[in-house]
Amino acid sequence: MQYLGDGGELKPEKVGEIWAGLAVLQKALKKAGHPRPAKPKRSPKPMPGQVGLPLES
């Protein structure tokens, strides 16, 4: 068996099957009332002209 990490490739038909399966799974989760995963909060962007602190020593 060859894994994708070992340089293996998927055929376009298989890729289509995988995406179709993911779409069915997404629809089933939504129908069952599961919320979408929350996006991680990003730190605010520094104001223009503000220099960041060097954190590496």
Secondary structure as GFF3:
##gff-version 3
##sequence-region A 1 57
A	DSSP	three_ten_helix	4	6	.	.	.	ID=ss1
A	DSSP	alpha_helix	12	31	.	.	.	ID=ss2
###
